[in-house]
Amino acid sequence: MDIFSKFFHHNMDEILQKIFLLLDPDSLHCSRQICQQWNEFILDRIWGSNFARKCLKNRLKYRWMKEKPEIESCDYWDQMFVYSNSFAMDDKFLVCGLSHV
């Protein structure tokens, strides 16, 4: 029996919760696909827990405020134009459309 199975078998939910909270969002998502037990635990004890959601939200907020963003740019071989009506924005997103016309 592996260590995770022992934690689940002995109802060590707090330890499991702390382990899962160390994962990045992609790894946490992948962990849900391991087995039904992991999926149910993550849904109930991570996403269903106010404490765990608050931890994830604080970590996300910290990453948004402290980490440097990755900037990607693309060079197009043809000529592209940005028109003034090519932008859409709300309080969370900025979308820019390009046209080759």
BELGI-V54269 format. One record per backbone hydrogen bond with DSSP energy under -1.0 kcal/mol. NH is the residue of the N-H (numbers start at 1). CO is the residue of the C=O. E is the energy in kcal/mol with one decimal. If there is no record, write none. Layout:
# BELGI-V54269
((NH	CO	E) (NH	CO	E))
This chain:
# BELGI-V54269
((6	2	-1.9) (7	3	-2.3) (8	4	-2.6) (9	5	-2.9) (10	6	-2.3) (11	8	-1.3) (12	7	-2.7) (13	11	-1.2) (16	12	-2.1) (17	13	-2.9) (18	14	-2.1) (19	15	-2.2) (20	16	-2.7) (21	17	-2.2) (22	19	-1.2) (23	20	-1.3) (28	24	-2.5) (29	25	-2.2) (30	26	-2.4) (31	27	-2.2) (32	28	-1.1) (33	30	-1.3) (34	31	-1.4) (39	35	-2.3) (40	36	-2.8) (41	37	-2.2) (42	38	-2.7) (43	39	-2.5) (44	40	-2.6) (45	41	-3.6) (46	42	-1.4) (47	42	-2.5) (53	49	-2.6) (54	50	-2.1) (55	51	-2.0) (56	52	-2.5) (57	53	-2.6) (58	54	-2.6) (59	55	-2.2) (60	56	-2.4) (61	57	-2.7) (62	58	-2.4) (63	59	-2.4) (64	60	-2.3) (65	61	-2.0) (66	62	-2.9) (67	63	-1.4) (81	99	-3.1) (86	83	-2.1) (88	95	-2.0) (90	93	-2.0) (95	88	-2.9) (97	86	-2.3) (99	81	-2.2))
